[in-house]
Every structure is written in C-alpha cells, then in structure tokens.
C-alpha cells in the first residue's frame, strides 16, 4: 500500500480508493473554510474547463459526503491544519532564533555603533550648559551654568558592559558561583 496514493495526514485505510484519497487531499489543501460544497464546485469547474481536461475523483457532493464520513476527512483536515500551523510556528521560531538581534554579532555591531555615537557626544565635551532659575517671581533669571554631563558616560559604561557580556569579556557573579560549586565538587570527588 506504500506505493499507492497516500492521504496528506493519517493512513490510507483498507478499502479507501485512490479517488477517495485524492478527493480527501484536495479537501485538506483547501485550508480553513473548506467545505464539501466548495470541493464539489471546484471539481465541476475543473472537469468543464477544456484547458485543464482534469479527471476529477467525483463531481457529486453526495459521493464526496459519503467518502468524507467513511474516511474521516474532518478529523484528517483538523490534524492537517494543526500540523501546518505547528510547522509555521516552528519556522517563525527558527527565524526569530537565527536572524536579527538573536545573532550575537548583530547585537555587538549595534552596541559598537551606539558606543561610537556616545563617543562623538563626549568628544564635544563632558560638560553641558543648563539653564538654572535664580530668584523668584518677576525678578527670577535663567542663568546658563556649565555642568558635568554624566548621562553619556553612564550610557557608554552600560554599553561597554553589554559588549563585554556579549563577547564573553566578563563573567557574572552567578557564573562565578556556579564555577566555584563545580570546582569544589571536583575537589571533594578527588579526595574521596
């Protein structure tokens, strides 16, 4: 039976004809929103089109309905749809893991670019002018004051830390603790 036409999902059953399997597969390929009426209409059009000259399994809705009940097309279609949805979900998950910022070199490149922009800001000086309000009421004045601009330095330090983590340049406390546990276990095992 393996050389015969097989359903897209499930197993061909004893007595299930090639026409019934072909009709079932066509029914499944119609996707969500499929119906026996739509399949029958499709077969009528295909059989009537001289360009296609299709030999359809059956144009009769009653035959299609009988095959559907006998061979469990609705259950097969649900299994087919869930398989397709699972494959699509797995493909999306694979793409998410293997593209863009999931790739370490993409994250590192972006971090380096951001660090470059921050360096440019710092080259313009670590001081910035801020307006400070002095006085009250009508006599209040806004006075420009040079202040230390700590934000770009904090941003740069954060980016450099992120770069070190991405490239393995720093080990976290948690990782050190885990390594200590492993080393201590090995020492104990060696002493036993």
C-alpha positions in Angstrom: 0.0 0.0 0.0 3.0 2.4 0.4 3.3 2.8 -3.4 -0.3 3.9 -3.7 -1.5 7.4 -3.2 -1.5 8.3 0.5 -3.5 10.9 2.4 -1.6 14.0 3.4 -2.3 13.1 7.1 -3.4 9.9 8.6 -3.0 6.5 7.0 -4.8 5.1 4.0 -7.4 2.6 5.2 -8.4 -0.7 3.7 -11.0 -0.2 1.0 -10.2 3.5 0.6 -9.9 4.1 -3.1 -7.3 6.3 -4.9 -10.2 8.6 -5.9 -11.3 9.0 -2.3 -7.7 9.7 -1.2 -7.3 12.3 -3.9 -10.5 14.0 -3.0 -9.5 14.0 0.7 -6.1 15.5 -0.1 -7.8 18.2 -2.3 -10.2 18.8 0.6 -7.4 19.3 3.0 -5.4 21.6 0.7 -8.4 23.9 0.6 -7.4 25.0 4.1 -9.6 26.5 6.8 -13.0 27.4 5.5 -13.1 24.3 3.3 -16.4 22.6 2.6 -17.7 19.7 0.5 -19.8 22.1 -1.5 -16.7 24.2 -2.4 -14.8 21.0 -3.3 -17.8 19.8 -5.5 -17.9 23.3 -7.2 -14.1 23.1 -7.8 -14.4 19.7 -9.4 -17.3 20.8 -11.6 -15.3 23.8 -12.9 -12.1 21.7 -13.4 -14.0 19.0 -15.3 -15.7 21.5 -17.5 -12.6 23.5 -18.3 -11.2 22.3 -21.7 -7.8 23.8 -20.9 -7.4 21.7 -17.8 -9.1 18.5 -19.0 -9.0 17.3 -15.4 -10.1 13.9 -14.4 -11.7 14.6 -11.1 -12.4 12.0 -8.4 -16.1 12.9 -8.3 -18.3 15.9 -9.0 -21.1 14.7 -6.9 -21.5 16.2 -3.5 -23.3 13.0 -2.2 -20.3 10.9 -3.1 -17.9 13.4 -1.6 -20.0 13.5 1.6 -20.1 9.6 1.8 -16.3 9.5 1.4 -15.9 12.2 4.0 -18.0 10.4 6.6 -16.5 7.0 5.8 -12.8 8.0 5.8 -12.9 10.8 8.5 -12.0 13.8 6.4 -12.9 16.3 9.1 -10.6 14.7 11.6 -7.8 14.4 9.0 -8.3 18.1 8.0 -8.0 19.2 11.6 -4.8 17.1 12.0 -3.5 18.5 8.7 -4.3 22.1 9.8 -2.7 21.7 13.2 0.4 20.1 11.5 0.7 23.1 9.1 0.2 25.6 12.0 2.8 23.8 14.1 5.3 23.8 11.1 4.6 27.6 10.6 5.1 28.3 14.3 8.4 26.3 14.3 9.6 28.2 11.2 8.8 31.5 12.8 10.6 30.5 16.0 13.6 29.3 14.0 13.7 32.6 12.1 13.5 34.5 15.3 16.4 32.5 16.8 18.6 32.7 13.6 18.1 36.3 12.4 18.5 39.9 13.6 19.4 40.6 17.2 19.2 36.9 18.1 22.6 36.7 16.5 25.4 37.8 18.8 27.3 39.6 16.1 24.3 41.7 15.2 23.9 42.8 18.9 27.6 43.5 19.1 27.6 45.6 15.9 24.7 47.6 17.2 26.3 48.1 20.6 29.5 49.3 18.9 27.6 51.7 16.7 25.8 53.2 19.7 29.1 53.4 21.6 30.5 55.3 18.7 27.7 57.8 18.8 28.2 58.3 22.5 32.0 58.8 22.0 31.1 61.5 19.5 29.0 63.3 22.1 31.8 63.0 24.6 34.3 64.5 22.2 32.2 67.6 22.2 32.8 67.8 25.9 31.8 66.2 29.1 30.2 69.5 30.3 27.0 70.9 29.1 25.1 74.1 29.6 22.0 74.0 31.6 19.7 76.9 32.5 19.2 77.4 36.2 16.4 79.6 37.6 17.7 82.0 40.1 15.4 84.2 42.2 11.6 84.3 42.5 8.7 85.9 40.8 9.4 88.7 38.3 13.0 89.1 39.4 13.8 85.4 38.5 16.5 84.9 36.0 17.6 82.0 33.9 21.4 81.7 34.2 23.4 79.4 32.0 25.6 77.1 34.1 28.2 74.6 32.9 27.5 71.2 34.5 29.2 67.8 34.2 27.2 65.7 31.8 27.1 62.3 33.3 24.4 60.7 31.1 26.6 59.9 28.1 29.3 58.5 30.4 26.8 56.3 32.2 25.4 55.2 28.8 28.8 54.4 27.5 29.7 52.4 30.6 26.5 50.5 30.2 27.2 49.8 26.6 30.8 48.7 27.3 29.4 46.4 29.9 26.9 44.9 27.5 29.7 44.5 24.9 31.8 42.7 27.4 28.9 40.3 28.3 28.2 39.6 24.6 31.8 38.9 23.8 32.5 36.9 27.0 34.7 39.5 28.4 33.0 39.5 31.8 31.7 36.7 33.9 28.7 37.4 36.1 28.7 36.7 39.8 26.2 33.9 39.2 28.6 32.2 36.7 31.5 32.6 39.2 29.4 31.0 42.0 28.4 28.1 39.6 32.1 27.6 38.7 33.1 27.6 42.4 30.4 24.9 43.1 31.8 22.7 40.2 35.4 23.2 41.3 34.5 22.3 44.9 32.6 19.2 43.9 35.6 18.0 41.8 37.9 18.6 44.8 35.6 16.6 47.0 35.4 13.8 44.5 39.2 13.7 44.1 39.7 13.5 47.9 37.2 10.6 48.3 
